Structure formats: C-alpha cells, structure tokens
Amino acid sequence: MPIRFKRAIQFSMTLATLILIMTLVFMQVENYTFFESFWMTIVSVLAIGYGDMVPVSNAGKIFAMFLIPVTMGFSTYLLTFIAASMIEGRLSKKWERKKMDKQISRMNDHYIICGYGRVGEQVVKEFSQHNYQAVIVDNDEGAVEGIPEDIPYIIADAKKNAVLEHAGIEKAKGIVITTADDATNVFITLTAKGLNEDIEAIVRAEAFETEDKIKRAGADHVVNTSDLGGRRMALSMIKPTSMHYIDSIIHAESDHYQVEEIKISHGSFLTNNKVTELPLHKEYGVSILGVQREGEFISLADKDLSIQPEDILIIFGNSDNIKSFKQKTTA
C-alpha cells in the first residue's frame, strides 16, 4: 500500500478518536445526550458555526477552543486527500487510456483476443510466454482488472466495427474469439472477416451444433472447449503415460522444452532430404513431430517422405537447440 494511503488511514483513525473523545467530554461538561454531543462535535470539527446548540459552560467553551483547530487540521487534510485522489484517478485513467491507444496504433501483425474470461486468460498467458503482441477486447470492465500491465485492452463491444478497427484489425495477424456465448462469437467472426478477410480467426464454441455455423461465418479454426476438456480427462485415465507426454509438450511451463513451426525455404539444406534419414536429434537436439504440406498433415510413418520447399516442420526440443536449428535452416 502506498505511504500516502497509509498516512490517510492513520489520520482518519486519529480524527475518529478525537471526535469520540469530544463527544464524551461534551456529554459530561454540558449534560447533553450522546446525539446532542455528537452533533456539537461535528459542527465544531467542520467549523460551520453554532446554531441551535452552543457550549454553555466555560469548560465546554475552553475544550472546544482547544480541539477545534486540531480537528479542523485533520478534517481539512482528509477532504483535500479525497478530492485530490478523485482528480488524480480521473487524470490517471485518461493518461493510461491515451498511452494504450498509442501502443495499439503502433502494433502490426498482432493478435486480437475477444473475451477475457478463463479461456481468454490462458490465451493471453501463452501469447505472453511466446512474446506475441496482443490486444484484449471485452465489454465487462470488471473482467479486465486482472490483465497484465504490459498488455493493452479496450473495454467495448467487439461486435462493433469501430471497436475492432480501434484494436487494429486491418493490421492484425489473427483474432482469437473466446467468449462463452456462441451467438456473440458468430457475430464477432462475421464482423472481423468483413473488416479483414485475410485475418486468421480462431473461435471458441460451446455447443456442437454451432460449430458448423461458426465455420460458415468465416472461422478458420473452431475449438470446442467442452469437447476437448472431456476427451482429455478420459484419455488421462485410459492412456495416462501418453497424455503426460503430450502435456509436457503443450503445457510446458518453462522454456526448457517447446514446440515450434519452421517453414522450409527454397535454399534450405533440408530440401529433398528424407525425414527418416536426417540426424536432427544427434546434431541439433531436436525432433520432427510432423510435416504439414499444402494444409495437409503428413505422417512420419511414410519412410519415403522427403522435405520440400514451403513445407512446415513441426519440431520439439530444447529452446536453445530450436533457436540454433532455426538459424541454420534460415541461413
């Protein structure tokens, strides 16, 4: 907690104590009821003058003269602090919004994440680990309170053209739509594809019957979180060792092991080499998990499979080894 807030709490407690003491003293020296004494105390503290009630005894007057300046100092400080905090809060939010808008305007090839619920939070976490730039869009102000400070966000309805344009959809590389409402996801997908037909859209689906509708709306990939979660739980029971291995690849919490995609260029030394004959693990410490060619995944069971330009290799290994291997393939 900032020092200024701690100080404000201390002043508040001191002022409350003084008010209580003044109330009790006025009850004794002026023979007032508790409410009458409390009223007399508040009028004295705020220095708004006496009206219907005034100290009658000399002791009461002397006591009031002594404590009024002290309590006025405390109350003035607190009122000034509250006013300043309100003004600073507005200015701070304004400045923060301006800073984020400027950050978004400079982004290019970034990702837009619509919905910052449980699924959206995991997407942001993965993007952050891979140093991907992202903008979060959510119409619930409370939902974005937990967003990391370095990630810009927009509190607005992602179904509106102006909101996605604000998020830089024309320059974005992809959009991830993670809200829990399928109808909303369909609408956002239509809006996004209408503004940028080339953007890659990954969309969450809750019901099986809406998956086809989301695809017809333009989604490149549809992920049914309930289906995936159920299958994963079943396979964890049926094939625990296999699932543990897959989890170690997909859900690695550190940079020790990771999965990476490498696109083969025309001048790569890997071109026309058979996958089964490449000593990649021995020389580079990486393993090929699969090959994607023209959108189709090719199994490594094909012993005659040779690498061609434009192929995408899916590799697994130590982050340092992968980095070294990528530098070799792109040299």
N, C-alpha and C positions, 0 to 999 in steps of 0.2 A: 504494500500500500504506500502511495506517495506520502512524503513528510507533511505536505500541506494538508492532506486529508486527515492524517493522524492528529495534527495540531487543531484542526477544526473540531474533531471529536472531543479532544481534551477541553477546548473552550466551551463546547456545548454542555459537557458534564459539569464543568465548573459553574456555568451560568445557571443550570438547573438546580445545583446545590444551593447557590445564593438565593434563588427565588424561593426555594423551600424554607431556608433559614429566615428570610424576610417575612414570609407568610406566618411562620410560627411566632416570630417576635411581635408582629402586629396583633396577633391573636392575644398575646399576653399583655402588651402595654396599652392597647386600645380597646380591649374587651370585645373584639369583633368575632364573628363566626369564621369558620375556615374559608368559606366562599368570599365573604367580605374582605378578609385579609388577603386572599389570593388576588382579588380584583384590585385592591390597593397596591399590591406589589407589581402587577403587570402595568398599571397606569404609571407607576413610578419608574419602572425599568424603561418603558418606551418613551418617557418624557412627554406625554401628550396632555399633561396638566390635570389638576384635580377638579372634579365637578361636584357630584353628589356626595362624595366622601373625601374627607381630608384628615390628616393626623391631628388629633386634638391635644394630646399630652405633649409636654416638652420632650420627653424621652422618645416618643414616636417621631417627632419632627427632627430631632438630632440624629436618630437612627436613619431616617430617610435621607437626610442631607449627606450622611457618610456613604451610604450604599448606592445612591442614585448614580453618581459619577462612575463608580466601579462597574455596576451592572450595565450602564449605558455603553461603556467601552467594549464589554464583551458582546452585547447585542449588536452594536454597530459593526464590529468585526465579522460576526456571523452573517448578518444581512449582506454586507459587502462581498463576503466569500461566496454566498449563494448566487448573488447577481452575476458576479464575475464568472462563476462556473457555468452558468446558463449561457452567457455570451460566448465564452471560450468554447463551449461544447458545440454551439451552432457554427462558429467560425472553423473549428477543427474538422467538423463533418464536411463543411463546404470545401475546405482545402484538401481533405482526403479524397473527396469525390473528383475534384479537379485533377488531382495527381493521378488517380486511377484512369480517368478518361484519357489523359495524355499518354499513359502507359499503353492503353488499349489501342490508341490511334497509331502507335509505333510498331505494333505487332504485325508479323507476317508469317504465314504457314503455321499458325497456332491452332488450338482446338477450343471449341466452344462446348461447355458442359451445361446442359439444361436440367436443372434439378439438383439440389444439394442435400439429398436425403442419405440414407445408409449406403445405397449403391453409388450415388454421386460422390460421396466422401471417399470411397475406395478407389474410384476412378482418379480423383484428384491426387490421392496418395501415390498411386502407381505412376502417374504423369510426373509428379514431383521427383520421384526416385530416378526417373529417366531424363530429367531436365527438359521436359516438354513444356512449352508455354501454353497456358490455358486461361480462359475467361469463363467465369461461372455466372449463369443467369438463373435467378429464382425470384418468384414474386412474393415469397414469405421472408420478411425482414428478420424474423427470429431464427430461420433456418441457416442464415449465412453468418451467424455470430461466431461459429467455430472455424471459419475459413482461415487458413494461414495468412499472415500479414503480407506476404510477397505475391499473393495471387489476387488479381483484380476481379471484382464482381459487379453485377448490375442487378438491382432489385426492381424487377419489372416482369411483365408477361411475355414469355418467349414466343407466344403465338403471333405477336405483332411484328410486322415488317420492320418498323423503326427500331425496335429493340434488338433484333438480330443484326441490323445494319450498324447499330451502335457497338455491338460486340465484334464488328469487323468480319462479317460472314463472307464478304466478297474476297477477302484476302486469306481466309481461314483454310486450313488443310482438311479439317474434319469437324464433325459435330457429334457429340455423344448425348443422347436424349434418355434421361434416366428417371423421369417422373413415374409415380405409381399408377397414373391414370392413362389407360391405353388410348382413349379418345383424344386426350391432350397430346400424347406422343404422335398420333397420326397427324393432328393439325400442325404441330411444330415441324414435322417432317415435310409436309406439303409446303409450308412457308419457307423452310430452309432451301429446299430444292428449287422453289420458284425464284429465289434470290441468287442462288449459285448452284446450277445443275451439276457441276463437276465435283462438288464437295462430297466427301465420304461421310455417310451417315450411319452410325451405329445406334440402334434404338432398342430400348427395353420393352418387353411385352409381358403382361401379367397373365393373360388368358390365351389358350391355344388358338381359339377361333379368330383372334385378332392379328395373329402373326402374318397371315396372308394379306390382310388389309394394310398392315404397316409396310409390307414389301411393295404392294401396289402403289402406296403413297410415295415410294421412291427410296426406301431404306436399302442400303447396301448389305447390311447385316442386321438380323433381328436376334436378340438374346432373351430367352425366356428364363428369368432368374429362378422361378419356382421349379421349372423342369430340371435345370442344371443342378440346383441345390438338392433335389430329391435323388437324382441319379448319383450324385457324388456321395451322398450318405449311404445309398445302397451298395455302391462299389467299394466304399471304405470298409464295409462289413464283409462283402464277398471276396474282394481282392485287396486286402489291406496293404500288402507289400508294393503292389503296382501303383496304388493310389498314393502311397507315401513317396514313391519315386517321382510321380507326376507333380505332387505338391512341392517337392524340393526344387523342381524346375520352375513352376509357375509362380509359387508363392515365396520365393527366396526373399528373406528379409534383409539380406546384405548384398554387397556387390561381389561376393566370393564366386557365386555361380549365377549365370544368367542365360537367357535365350536371346539370340539376335538373328536378324534377317540381313543377308548380303546379296545384292543384285550383281550378277556377273556381267562385267563389261566385255566388249569385243576383244580387247587386248589382254584379257586376264590369262595368266599362266594355267588356270584350271580348265580352260576351254578344251573340249574334245577329250578330256581325261575321264576314265570310268570312275564312278564314285567309290566302288569297292576296292579300287587299286590306289587310291590316294592315301598317303601316310600322314593324314592331317593330325591325328591324335599323337603320333610319335614326334612329329616335327613342331607342331604348334599347340598341342594340348587341347584341341577342340574336336568335337564330334558332330557329324552331319546327322540331323534328325529326319530330314526330308528335303524334297525338292519340289518347288512349285513352278510349273511351266504353262504359260497362257491361261492362268487361272485355275489349272488343274493340279492336284497334289499327286505326285508320282511316288510310289512305294519304293523303298530301298531294296526290296526283295528282288527287283529286276537287276540281275548282275551285269547286264549289258548297258545299263543306264549311264550315259556319258553327259557331262555338263556342257551346256550350250549357252551362247550369249543371251542375255535377258532372263536367264533362269534366276530364281530366287532361292538361295540356300538357307535353310533353317538350321542354325548351328547352336551348340550348347557347350559351355566351358567356363573356365575362369575368366573374369572380366579383363585382366591384363593380357591373357592369351588371345582373347577375342579381339581386343584392340590391336594387338600386333598382327593378327591374321588379316584383319580388315585393311590395315595399312599395306600389307603385302599384295592383297588382291586388287587394290585400287591404284597401286603404283604404276 
